[in-house]
Amino acid sequence: MDHVCNGCDGQCEASVVWTCGVRRNFKWLIEEIEVVEEMIQKRALTEYLRYQPRVSVKLMAEDLGVNID
């Protein structure tokens, strides 16, 4: 979608179509980035929750002087 502006100051029809297309592409890209960020956060939370109970139990056992290894 190449648009060469010949003094139209971005007001010509081709410029509007080009700008609209770019905005649409950026919107799609932003949405994809948000989806990936969400997936990363969910994975990090899942990993944290997977190990957190074990760490908590071990720390509680150590506080009580019990060896659970």
ABEGO torsion letter per residue (X at the ends): XBBBBBGAGGABAAAAAAAAAAAAAAAAAAAAAAAAAAAAAAAAAAAAAAAAAAAAAAAAAAAAGBBAX
